[in-house]
Structure formats: C-alpha cells, structure tokens
Amino acid sequence: MTLIFQIVLPMFVLVALGFYAGKSGNFSNTAAQGLSRFLGIYALPALLFAAMAKAKIPDPIEWGFVASFFVAAFIIFGLGAAWMLSIRRRDEAAIGGFAPSFSSIGLLGAPILMDAYGSSVAIPVMLLILFQSPLLFTTATMIAEAQRTAGGRPVVAAVNAVKATLLSPMILSIVVGMGFNLSGVHVPDAVMKAADYAAATVLPCACFTLGTSLSFGKLSGKFGQALVLAVMKTVLHPVLTWVLAVEVFHLPPDWLAPAVTAAALPIGVNVYAFAERYQTGRELVSMSLLLSTLMSPISISVAFMVAMS
C-alpha cells in the first residue's frame, strides 16, 4: 500500500501543478493545447515505438492469461462504448470504451505487481504491456477515425477510416516499433535515444495537461459519468478477469494473481493523451482518471487478497 501511494502521489502533485498553472493565469489555454498536441502527436507515439521496439516477446506465451485479461477488457470496452451511445454521447464512444478497458500497467502495474508477487511475474507483466497498446489503442483509434469520416457514402467513409487509422501516429509507431522488434533490425542508437527522451515526457505532460484541463474545463455533469467509467475499470474489469481466469481458462495461481491485480489498476494516463489527440472526451477522461486513481488502492488491495485466497 505504501508503494502505491509513493507512485500515485507524485502524479497528483503534477496534476495539482497544472491546475494551479491554469487557474493562476501562468499557463494559457492556448499553451496547454499546444502541449497536448505535442503529447498526442509526438511524445505518445515515441513511447509506443520505443516500447514495441524493445519488448522481449516471451516464449511460450500463456494464452489463457492473455485471453482472460483482454477478453474482459474488450467486454468492458464494448459496454463503455455502448453506454456512451445510449446516453447520446456518440462523439465520446471511443473514449467511453477505451478509458475503462485500458490499465495503467507500465506506470503503476509493473512496480506494484513486482513488489506484490516478486520477479516471477515479469513475464506476465511483459505480456500485458506487449499486447495492451496494439489491441486497445488500435480499436479505439479505428472508432475515433470512423467517427471523423462519418457521413457521406458508407463505403468511402469506411475506406477513409481504415486509411486514417493506419496512418495515425500512434498506430504507425506501434507497427514500426514491432517491425524492428520482429525483424531483428537494430534501431540506430540516436533514434532510440531521441524516442526515449520524448517518451519520458509523456507522464509529466499528461498529468500537467490533465490539471490544466480541469482548471479550464467545466466538470459539471461529468462526475456521474466519470464515476461509472471508474467503477467499470476498478471493479468490473477485475471481476470479469477473475471469472474468466478461474471458470474458463483455469489459470494456476501464479498466473491468476497478476491477471486480476492488473485488471484492478486505474485508467492509464495515456488515455488522456488519446483524448487530447482526438479533441474529445477530455473532461470526462480527466475526472474518470482521477476517480479511478483514488479508488485504485482499495481495488488493488481487494484483488490481491482475492487472488491469493
């Protein structure tokens, strides 16, 4: 529990700093939008490229572990997107599905899982990191791009959506990074170093711009929706993962525990970068990210106790 607060507290400090910068007038809305564009178009793709290029693909892969976590994630994704559509928030359907299904594995999950279960969970953690961005980022991007090209002739709109998805900076970075990984071609040291420098800015920029968004945005009416997404992430996702892992895939305890605990993690801060990239759902993501992070010490502790029982 102490480790959780050691990681989460600095995030809130950065969010508070961004909030103060916006409210005090030291950081304008225009400056915040420029920083968010850098985050969504350059920094986040650099992070995804570096992660995919350097990922060590485990062999053999425990597919039941992967399936239990990501089948649950896609169920949550579908429920979240459908809920947004049901309340006539069509423009936020991608965010409504993406936010409650995307876990903060890289930032919070890796240190928490390693501390809780030891080095034996290194391979499960790598599997989650390896598959989460390609699967969920790609799905969310396809929905967002489809909405951008909605209207007109359906076939043309579909083709344009696929084209825009494939040419999205985030998807291109994943594909190129994985291409280097699988081909064995060495990424030039200068390129990788530059990518690492840019990637290192994602967390502080995302937290800071989240704070400025809270200072400039109007959060009235968003608390209830954000709470639903936060509960879906920290409660429903781990419950579904546990059911699938135990009843369907019959995972052994050493694979069950990290799957359920990882599902109990809060919404990943990269979701906010995605919202900034597509200029939609930023206020909703801001509040749901904060709520899920506040709820995560309890959800992670409960998941740990259930998984180890």
C-alpha positions as CSV (number, residue, x, y, z in Angstrom):
1,M,0.0,0.0,0.0
2,T,2.9,2.4,0.8
3,L,4.4,1.7,-2.6
4,I,1.1,2.6,-4.3
5,F,0.9,6.0,-2.6
6,Q,4.6,6.6,-3.4
7,I,3.8,6.2,-7.1
8,V,0.3,7.8,-7.2
9,L,1.1,10.9,-5.0
10,P,3.7,12.4,-7.5
11,M,1.1,12.1,-10.2
12,F,-1.4,14.2,-8.2
13,V,1.3,16.7,-7.5
14,L,1.8,17.2,-11.2
15,V,-2.0,17.4,-11.8
16,A,-2.2,20.0,-9.0
17,L,0.6,22.0,-10.5
18,G,-1.2,22.0,-13.9
19,F,-4.4,23.1,-12.2
20,Y,-2.6,25.9,-10.4
21,A,-0.8,27.0,-13.6
22,G,-4.2,27.2,-15.4
23,K,-6.1,29.0,-12.6
24,S,-3.3,31.5,-11.9
25,G,-3.0,32.5,-15.5
26,N,0.6,31.5,-15.7
27,F,-0.3,28.9,-18.4
28,S,-2.8,29.8,-21.0
29,N,-5.4,27.5,-22.6
30,T,-3.6,28.0,-26.0
31,A,-0.3,26.9,-24.4
32,A,-2.0,23.9,-22.9
33,Q,-3.5,22.9,-26.2
34,G,0.0,23.2,-27.8
35,L,1.5,20.9,-25.1
36,S,-1.3,18.4,-25.6
37,R,-0.7,18.3,-29.3
38,F,2.9,17.6,-28.7
39,L,1.9,14.9,-26.3
40,G,-0.6,13.2,-28.7
41,I,1.3,13.5,-32.0
42,Y,4.9,13.2,-30.9
43,A,5.5,12.1,-27.3
44,L,3.0,9.3,-27.1
45,P,3.9,7.7,-30.4
46,A,7.6,7.9,-29.3
47,L,6.7,6.0,-26.2
48,L,4.8,3.3,-28.1
49,F,7.6,3.0,-30.7
50,A,10.3,2.5,-28.0
51,A,8.1,0.1,-26.0
52,M,7.4,-2.1,-29.0
53,A,10.9,-2.0,-30.4
54,K,12.5,-3.1,-27.0
55,A,9.8,-5.5,-25.8
56,K,11.0,-9.1,-25.2
57,I,8.4,-11.4,-26.6
58,P,8.1,-14.3,-24.1
59,D,8.1,-17.9,-25.3
60,P,6.0,-19.8,-24.7
61,I,3.0,-17.5,-24.2
62,E,0.4,-18.4,-21.6
63,W,-2.6,-17.6,-23.9
64,G,-5.1,-18.3,-21.2
65,F,-3.6,-15.5,-19.1
66,V,-3.7,-13.1,-22.1
67,A,-7.2,-14.1,-23.1
68,S,-8.7,-13.8,-19.6
69,F,-7.4,-10.2,-19.2
70,F,-8.1,-8.9,-22.7
71,V,-11.4,-10.7,-23.3
72,A,-12.6,-8.9,-20.1
73,A,-11.0,-5.7,-21.4
74,F,-12.9,-5.9,-24.7
75,I,-16.2,-6.7,-22.9
76,I,-15.6,-3.6,-20.8
77,F,-14.7,-1.6,-23.9
78,G,-18.0,-2.7,-25.6
79,L,-20.1,-1.9,-22.5
80,G,-18.4,1.5,-22.1
81,A,-18.9,2.5,-25.8
82,A,-22.5,1.2,-25.8
83,W,-23.2,3.2,-22.7
84,M,-21.9,6.4,-24.3
85,L,-24.1,5.7,-27.3
86,S,-27.2,5.1,-25.1
87,I,-26.8,8.4,-23.4
88,R,-26.4,10.1,-26.8
89,R,-22.7,10.9,-26.4
90,R,-21.7,9.4,-29.8
91,D,-18.6,11.6,-30.1
92,E,-17.3,10.0,-26.9
93,A,-18.0,6.4,-27.8
94,A,-14.3,5.6,-28.4
95,I,-13.3,7.2,-25.1
96,G,-16.2,5.6,-23.2
97,G,-14.8,2.2,-24.3
98,F,-11.1,2.9,-24.2
99,A,-10.9,4.5,-20.7
100,P,-12.4,1.7,-18.6
101,S,-10.6,-1.0,-20.5
102,F,-7.0,0.4,-20.5
103,S,-5.0,-0.2,-17.4
104,S,-2.0,1.8,-16.1
105,I,0.3,-1.2,-16.5
106,G,3.5,0.5,-17.4
107,L,3.4,3.2,-14.8
108,L,1.7,1.6,-11.8
109,G,1.3,-2.1,-12.7
110,A,4.9,-3.1,-13.2
111,P,6.2,-1.8,-9.9
112,I,3.1,-2.9,-7.9
113,L,3.0,-6.4,-9.3
114,M,6.7,-6.9,-8.9
115,D,6.5,-5.8,-5.3
116,A,3.5,-7.9,-4.5
117,Y,4.4,-11.1,-6.3
118,G,8.2,-10.9,-6.9
119,S,10.2,-11.3,-10.1
120,S,8.2,-14.4,-11.2
121,V,5.5,-12.0,-12.6
122,A,8.0,-10.4,-15.0
123,I,6.7,-12.5,-17.9
124,P,3.0,-11.8,-17.2
125,V,3.6,-8.1,-16.9
126,M,5.5,-8.1,-20.2
127,L,2.7,-9.9,-21.9
128,L,0.2,-7.3,-20.8
129,I,2.4,-4.4,-21.8
130,L,3.2,-6.1,-25.2
131,F,-0.5,-6.7,-26.2
132,Q,-2.4,-3.8,-24.5
133,S,-1.4,-0.9,-26.7
134,P,-1.7,-2.7,-30.1
135,L,-5.1,-4.2,-29.2
136,L,-6.8,-1.4,-27.4
137,F,-5.1,1.6,-29.0
138,T,-5.9,0.2,-32.4
139,T,-9.5,-0.5,-31.6
140,A,-10.1,3.0,-30.1
141,T,-8.3,4.7,-33.0
142,M,-10.4,2.9,-35.6
143,I,-13.6,4.0,-33.8
144,A,-12.4,7.6,-33.5
145,E,-11.3,7.7,-37.1
146,A,-14.6,6.2,-38.3
147,Q,-16.4,9.0,-36.4
148,R,-14.2,11.6,-38.1
149,T,-15.2,10.3,-41.5
150,A,-18.8,9.6,-40.7
151,G,-21.4,10.8,-43.2
152,G,-21.5,10.6,-47.0
153,R,-21.1,7.3,-48.7
154,P,-20.7,4.4,-46.3
155,V,-18.0,2.6,-48.4
156,V,-16.0,5.7,-48.9
157,A,-16.3,6.6,-45.2
158,A,-15.1,3.1,-44.2
159,V,-12.1,3.2,-46.5
160,N,-11.2,6.6,-45.3
161,A,-11.5,5.5,-41.6
162,V,-9.2,2.5,-42.2
163,K,-6.7,4.6,-44.1
164,A,-6.7,7.3,-41.3
165,T,-6.3,4.6,-38.7
166,L,-3.3,3.0,-40.4
167,L,-1.7,6.4,-40.8
168,S,-2.4,7.6,-37.3
169,P,0.9,8.5,-35.5
170,M,0.1,6.1,-32.6
171,I,-0.7,3.1,-34.9
172,L,2.3,3.8,-37.1
173,S,4.6,4.0,-34.1
174,I,3.3,0.6,-32.8
175,V,3.7,-1.1,-36.2
176,V,7.1,0.3,-36.9
177,G,8.4,-0.5,-33.5
178,M,7.1,-4.0,-33.6
179,G,8.6,-4.3,-37.1
180,F,12.1,-3.5,-35.8
181,N,11.5,-6.0,-32.9
182,L,10.4,-8.9,-35.0
183,S,12.9,-8.4,-37.9
184,G,15.8,-8.1,-35.5
185,V,17.0,-4.9,-37.3
186,H,18.8,-2.7,-34.8
187,V,17.3,0.7,-34.2
188,P,20.0,3.4,-34.5
189,D,21.2,4.4,-31.1
190,A,20.5,8.1,-31.8
191,V,16.9,7.3,-32.9
192,M,16.2,5.2,-29.9
193,K,17.7,7.8,-27.6
194,A,15.6,10.5,-29.1
195,A,12.5,8.3,-28.8
196,D,13.3,7.6,-25.1
197,Y,13.8,11.4,-24.5
198,A,10.4,12.1,-26.0
199,A,8.7,9.1,-24.2
200,A,10.0,10.3,-20.9
201,T,7.8,13.4,-21.3
202,V,4.5,11.5,-21.6
203,L,3.8,11.1,-17.9
204,P,4.6,14.6,-16.7
205,C,3.0,16.2,-19.8
206,A,-0.1,14.1,-19.5
207,C,-0.5,14.8,-15.8
208,F,0.2,18.5,-16.2
209,T,-2.2,18.9,-19.1
210,L,-4.8,16.9,-17.2
211,G,-4.5,19.5,-14.4
212,T,-4.9,22.4,-16.9
213,S,-7.9,20.7,-18.4
214,L,-9.5,20.6,-15.0
215,S,-8.8,24.3,-14.5
216,F,-10.1,25.4,-17.9
217,G,-12.9,22.9,-18.3
218,K,-16.4,22.7,-16.9
219,L,-16.8,19.5,-15.0
220,S,-20.4,20.0,-14.1
221,G,-22.4,17.0,-15.2
222,K,-19.3,14.9,-15.8
223,F,-18.9,13.4,-12.3
224,G,-21.6,10.8,-12.6
225,Q,-20.4,9.6,-16.0
226,A,-16.8,9.6,-14.8
227,L,-17.7,7.6,-11.7
228,V,-19.4,4.9,-13.9
229,L,-16.2,4.6,-16.0
230,A,-14.0,4.5,-12.9
231,V,-16.2,1.7,-11.4
232,M,-16.1,-0.2,-14.6
233,K,-12.3,-0.1,-14.6
234,T,-11.5,-0.8,-10.9
235,V,-14.4,-3.1,-10.1
236,L,-16.0,-4.7,-13.2
237,H,-12.8,-5.4,-15.1
238,P,-11.1,-7.4,-12.3
239,V,-14.3,-9.3,-11.6
240,L,-14.7,-10.3,-15.2
241,T,-11.0,-11.2,-15.4
242,W,-11.3,-13.4,-12.3
243,V,-14.4,-15.2,-13.7
244,L,-12.7,-15.9,-17.0
245,A,-9.4,-16.9,-15.4
246,V,-10.9,-19.3,-12.9
247,E,-14.0,-20.6,-14.7
248,V,-13.0,-20.6,-18.3
249,F,-9.2,-20.8,-18.6
250,H,-8.4,-22.4,-15.3
251,L,-5.3,-20.5,-14.7
252,P,-2.8,-21.6,-12.0
253,P,-2.4,-19.3,-9.0
254,D,0.9,-17.8,-10.2
255,W,-0.9,-16.6,-13.4
256,L,-4.3,-15.8,-11.8
257,A,-3.0,-13.3,-9.3
258,P,-1.2,-10.9,-11.6
259,A,-4.1,-11.0,-14.1
260,V,-6.7,-10.0,-11.6
261,T,-4.5,-7.4,-9.9
262,A,-3.5,-5.8,-13.2
263,A,-7.2,-5.5,-14.1
264,A,-7.8,-3.7,-10.8
265,L,-5.3,-0.9,-11.8
266,P,-6.7,2.6,-12.5
267,I,-7.2,4.0,-16.0
268,G,-3.9,4.6,-17.8
269,V,-2.8,8.2,-18.2
270,N,-2.2,7.5,-21.9
271,V,-6.0,7.6,-22.4
272,Y,-5.9,11.3,-21.7
273,A,-3.3,11.7,-24.4
274,F,-5.6,9.9,-26.7
275,A,-8.5,12.2,-25.8
276,E,-6.2,15.2,-26.5
277,R,-5.2,13.7,-29.8
278,Y,-8.8,13.5,-31.0
279,Q,-10.0,16.5,-29.0
280,T,-13.0,14.6,-27.5
281,G,-14.0,13.5,-24.0
282,R,-11.1,15.3,-22.3
283,E,-13.2,16.5,-19.3
284,L,-14.7,13.0,-18.9
285,V,-11.3,11.3,-19.1
286,S,-9.8,13.8,-16.6
287,M,-12.4,13.1,-14.0
288,S,-12.6,9.4,-14.5
289,L,-8.8,9.1,-14.4
290,L,-8.7,10.9,-11.1
291,L,-11.5,8.9,-9.6
292,S,-10.1,5.6,-10.7
293,T,-6.7,6.5,-9.3
294,L,-8.3,7.4,-6.0
295,M,-10.2,4.1,-5.9
296,S,-7.2,2.0,-7.0
297,P,-5.5,1.5,-3.6
298,I,-8.7,-0.3,-2.5
299,S,-9.3,-2.2,-5.7
300,I,-5.8,-3.4,-5.9
301,S,-5.7,-4.5,-2.3
302,V,-9.0,-6.4,-2.7
303,A,-7.8,-8.0,-5.9
304,F,-4.6,-9.1,-4.2
305,M,-6.5,-10.7,-1.3
306,V,-9.0,-12.5,-3.6
307,A,-6.3,-13.7,-6.0
308,M,-4.1,-15.1,-3.1
309,S,-7.0,-16.7,-1.2
